[in-house]
Amino acid sequence: MDMKQALFALSACTGPSGAEQGVYETAKEILEPYVHSVTRDVMGNLIGIRTAKKRSQECILLDAHLDEVGMLVTDHDKGYLKFAAIGIDPRILPGLEVKVCTEPPMFGVVTCLPPHVVPADEREKAFEMDNLRVDCGLSEEEAAARVPVGTRIVYGTKPFTMGKSLVCGKSLDDRACFVILCRVMELLKDEELPLNVCVLGSVQEEYTALGAATGAYNMMPTEAIVADVSFAETPDTPKAESKPLGTGPMIGVGPVENRRMSQKLIALAKKNGIPYTREVLPGRTGTNADEIQISREGVAVCNVSLPLRYMHTPIEVVDLEDMEHSAQLIAAYIRSRKEDAPC
């Protein structure tokens, strides 16, 4: 598969938390050639299953969420749209291009004051969310008729390439990791697997992680790998909490992470010459791993994270080489289960 093409296609889809139907068909189309079945559950989760040829009761769950951060229209103000944010920092919003999820969709911009008219005592302060509006060029009557309260809004940017192997765009958190899982299944396509594999394209991670909680409960996995993004190094990020792009997957180490799985992933990376770093997660991970771990009687879980710059913005950046190395590592882990007992 062409990972860049797949990532571009998914990034262009509209799927904010709770309204992921706009990304489902594209995600299904990418995954379907590499699994035996793809279904959608009542929550909206995409579930792809590849069964082992030899009957197995064991199942490994591979999770990546399909939803994206966004906004929700809460009211109208003289033709402008008032909104609440889901996972978005208001500091980045003024002047931003957005897509309003009407039928057909319309585009707009988040309002911002020209610097010439900003009072001197306000120039060093970030705009407060309550003072921002979305301007779609509508009259008061048009806004009320065409954009009902509850309408979703997402970033309006399109993906593009940077440098040698970087991709920049919206919703790479976490659709880049869903592409990684599709690549894993492509790598394993012609192999006899030692256990059943379930790929979960989960919903609502940016809000409640309910998709992962219900998906894991339904699939009853023996163990799970959660593929999500983490912080890539930039000039202003804390060095202890970020890793440079191009250094491979970040393998989780911490109380939520199953120690045996972490150690196995690290050993496999070394054995196969896959670049990696350790990601220290001293408490809750902030990912679907937190919910999957406590599903039913408990699930052994480990995070394999993809370094990403500018999280929850319209200009997230990932490295395609990191994506390939992450896929190689997860595929190696599944192959290794031929010899190992479950964690």
C-alpha positions in Angstrom: 0.0 0.0 0.0 1.0 3.6 -0.5 1.0 4.9 3.0 1.3 8.6 2.0 -1.7 8.2 -0.4 -3.7 6.5 2.4 -2.8 9.1 4.9 -3.8 11.9 2.5 -7.2 10.2 1.9 -7.9 9.8 5.6 -6.7 13.3 6.5 -9.1 14.8 4.0 -12.1 13.0 5.6 -14.4 14.7 8.1 -14.9 12.8 11.3 -15.0 14.7 14.6 -15.7 12.8 17.8 -19.2 11.4 17.8 -19.6 11.9 14.1 -17.0 9.7 12.5 -19.2 8.3 9.7 -17.4 10.6 7.3 -14.2 8.7 7.7 -15.6 5.1 8.0 -15.9 4.2 4.3 -12.4 5.4 3.4 -10.9 3.6 6.4 -12.8 0.4 5.4 -11.6 0.6 1.8 -7.9 0.9 2.9 -8.1 -2.0 5.5 -10.5 -4.4 3.7 -7.9 -6.1 1.3 -5.9 -7.3 4.3 -8.5 -8.8 6.6 -11.3 -11.4 6.4 -14.1 -9.1 7.4 -14.8 -5.4 8.2 -17.9 -4.4 10.2 -19.2 -1.4 12.0 -20.7 -1.7 15.5 -23.4 0.3 17.2 -20.9 2.9 18.5 -19.5 3.5 15.0 -16.3 1.6 15.6 -14.7 0.0 12.5 -13.7 -3.6 13.3 -11.5 -5.6 11.0 -10.8 -9.3 11.8 -8.2 -11.6 10.5 -8.7 -15.1 11.9 -5.9 -17.6 12.4 -5.9 -20.7 10.1 -5.5 -23.0 13.0 -8.4 -22.5 15.5 -7.3 -20.1 18.2 -9.1 -18.7 21.3 -6.5 -15.9 21.5 -6.9 -12.5 20.0 -4.7 -9.5 19.8 -6.4 -6.1 19.5 -4.7 -3.4 17.4 -6.3 0.0 18.2 -6.0 3.4 16.5 -8.8 6.0 16.8 -10.4 7.5 13.7 -12.0 10.6 15.2 -10.5 14.1 15.1 -10.7 17.2 17.3 -13.2 19.8 16.3 -15.9 22.2 17.4 -19.7 22.2 17.9 -22.0 25.1 17.0 -23.8 26.3 20.2 -25.6 29.4 19.0 -25.8 32.2 16.4 -24.7 35.8 16.8 -25.7 38.2 14.0 -24.8 35.6 11.3 -21.7 34.4 13.1 -21.5 31.0 14.7 -20.7 30.6 18.4 -19.0 27.3 19.2 -17.6 25.0 21.9 -14.3 23.2 21.3 -13.6 19.4 21.5 -9.9 19.0 22.1 -8.8 22.3 20.6 -6.6 25.0 22.3 -8.3 28.4 21.7 -4.9 30.0 21.3 -4.5 28.6 17.7 -8.0 29.5 16.5 -8.1 33.2 15.4 -7.8 33.5 11.6 -8.1 29.8 11.0 -9.8 28.2 8.0 -12.6 25.8 9.0 -15.1 23.4 7.5 -18.7 23.5 8.7 -20.2 20.1 8.4 -23.5 21.1 6.8 -25.0 19.4 3.7 -23.4 20.4 1.5 -20.4 21.6 3.7 -19.4 25.2 3.8 -16.1 26.9 4.7 -15.5 29.8 7.0 -12.9 31.5 9.1 -12.5 32.0 12.9 -12.8 35.7 13.6 -9.9 37.7 14.7 -9.2 41.4 15.4 -6.6 43.3 13.3 -3.6 44.1 15.5 -4.3 47.8 14.9 -7.5 47.8 17.0 -6.5 45.5 19.8 -6.2 47.5 23.0 -2.6 47.7 24.3 -3.4 45.8 27.5 -4.9 42.9 25.5 -2.1 42.3 23.0 -0.2 39.9 25.1 -3.2 37.8 26.0 -4.7 34.8 24.1 -8.3 35.2 22.8 -10.9 33.5 25.0 -13.1 30.9 23.4 -16.3 32.7 24.4 -15.2 35.8 22.3 -14.5 33.9 19.1 -16.9 33.2 16.3 -16.9 31.5 12.9 -17.7 33.7 9.9 -19.2 31.9 6.9 -20.4 35.0 5.2 -24.0 34.4 6.3 -26.8 36.8 7.4 -28.5 36.2 10.7 -31.4 34.5 8.9 -29.2 32.3 6.7 -27.0 31.1 9.7 -30.1 30.1 11.6 -31.6 28.3 8.7 -28.5 26.6 7.3 -26.4 25.8 10.4 -28.5 24.4 13.2 -27.1 24.3 16.7 -25.1 21.0 17.2 -23.5 21.2 13.7 -19.9 20.0 13.8 -16.9 22.1 12.6 -13.4 20.8 11.7 -10.2 22.2 10.4 -10.3 23.2 6.8 -6.7 22.5 5.8 -5.5 19.9 3.2 -2.5 17.6 3.7 0.8 18.2 2.0 4.4 16.9 2.1 7.4 18.5 3.7 11.1 17.7 3.2 12.1 14.1 2.4 9.5 12.0 4.2 7.2 14.3 6.3 3.5 14.8 5.9 1.6 17.8 7.3 -2.1 18.0 7.8 -5.1 17.8 10.1 -6.3 14.6 11.9 -3.0 12.8 11.6 -3.8 12.2 15.3 -4.7 9.4 15.0 -5.3 8.4 11.4 -1.6 8.1 10.7 -1.7 5.2 13.2 -4.7 3.6 11.5 -2.6 3.6 8.3 0.2 1.9 10.3 -2.2 -0.8 11.4 -3.4 -1.3 7.8 0.3 -1.6 6.8 0.8 -4.2 9.6 -2.0 -6.3 8.1 -0.5 -5.9 4.6 2.9 -7.2 5.9 1.1 -10.2 7.4 -1.2 -10.8 4.5 0.3 -14.0 3.2 1.5 -15.4 6.5 -0.2 -18.0 8.8 -0.9 -16.1 12.0 -0.5 -17.7 15.4 -3.7 -16.0 16.8 -6.6 -13.9 15.7 -6.0 -10.3 15.0 -8.6 -7.5 15.4 -8.0 -4.0 14.0 -10.1 -1.5 15.9 -10.6 1.9 14.2 -12.2 3.3 17.4 -14.4 6.4 17.8 -14.7 9.2 20.4 -11.1 9.0 21.7 -10.8 12.7 21.8 -13.9 13.0 24.0 -14.5 9.9 26.2 -12.6 6.9 24.7 -16.0 5.1 24.7 -15.3 3.5 21.3 -12.2 1.7 22.7 -14.0 0.7 25.9 -17.0 -0.9 24.1 -14.9 -2.3 21.2 -12.5 -4.1 23.6 -15.4 -5.4 25.6 -17.0 -6.8 22.5 -13.8 -8.4 21.0 -12.5 -9.9 24.3 -8.8 -9.7 23.3 -6.0 -11.6 25.1 -3.7 -8.5 24.7 -3.7 -5.2 22.9 -1.3 -2.8 21.2 -2.6 0.8 21.2 -1.1 2.8 18.3 -1.5 6.5 19.0 0.6 9.6 18.5 2.9 11.2 21.1 5.0 14.4 21.2 7.7 14.9 18.6 10.6 17.2 19.5 10.3 20.9 18.5 12.4 23.8 19.8 9.9 24.5 22.6 9.0 21.0 23.8 10.3 19.5 27.0 13.1 17.1 26.0 12.1 14.5 28.6 8.6 14.2 27.0 9.4 14.3 23.3 11.4 12.4 20.7 12.8 13.6 17.4 11.0 12.7 14.2 12.8 9.9 12.4 13.8 8.0 15.5 11.2 5.3 15.1 8.3 4.2 17.2 8.1 5.1 20.9 7.6 2.0 23.1 5.6 2.7 26.2 7.1 1.9 29.6 5.0 2.5 32.8 2.3 1.1 35.1 -0.4 0.8 32.4 2.0 -0.8 30.0 2.4 -4.6 30.4 6.0 -5.1 31.3 6.4 -8.3 29.3 5.0 -6.7 26.2 7.2 -3.6 26.5 10.3 -5.8 27.0 9.4 -8.0 24.0 8.8 -5.0 21.7 12.2 -3.5 22.7 13.9 -6.9 22.1 12.2 -7.3 18.7 13.2 -3.8 17.7 16.9 -4.5 18.6 16.8 -7.9 16.8 15.3 -6.5 13.6 17.3 -3.3 13.5 14.2 -1.2 13.9 15.0 2.3 15.4 12.9 3.0 18.5 12.8 5.1 21.7 11.3 4.4 25.1 8.3 6.5 26.1 8.0 6.8 29.9 4.3 6.9 30.9 4.4 7.2 34.7 0.6 7.4 35.1 -2.5 7.1 32.9 -1.4 7.3 29.3 -4.1 9.6 28.0 -4.8 7.1 25.2 -7.2 4.2 24.6 -4.9 1.9 26.6 -6.4 3.2 29.8 -9.8 1.9 28.9 -8.7 -1.3 27.1 -6.6 -2.4 30.0 -9.6 -2.6 32.4 -12.0 -4.2 29.9 -13.8 -7.3 31.4 -11.3 -9.1 33.6 -8.4 -7.0 32.3 -6.2 -6.9 29.1 -2.4 -6.8 28.8 -1.7 -3.7 26.8 1.2 -1.7 25.5 1.5 1.6 23.6 3.4 1.9 20.4 3.4 5.7 19.7 4.2 7.7 16.6 6.1 10.9 17.1 4.0 13.9 15.9 4.6 17.6 15.9 1.9 20.3 16.7 -0.7 17.9 18.2 -4.4 18.9 17.9 -3.6 21.7 15.4 -4.4 21.8 11.6 -0.7 21.4 10.8 0.2 18.1 12.6 3.4 16.6 11.2 4.6 12.9 11.0 7.4 11.1 9.3 6.5 8.3 6.9 9.6 6.4 7.8 8.5 6.3 11.5 5.2 5.0 10.3 6.9 2.2 8.4 9.2 1.3 11.3 6.2 1.2 13.6 4.4 -1.2 11.3 7.4 -3.4 11.0 7.7 -3.6 14.8 4.0 -4.5 15.4 4.1 -7.1 12.7 7.2 -8.6 14.2 5.5 -8.8 17.6 2.5 -10.7 16.1 4.9 -13.1 14.4 6.7 -13.7 17.6 3.5 -15.0 19.3 4.1 -18.3 17.5 6.6 -19.1 20.3 5.3 -17.1 23.2 2.4 -17.5 25.6 0.1 -14.6 26.0 1.2 -11.9 28.5 
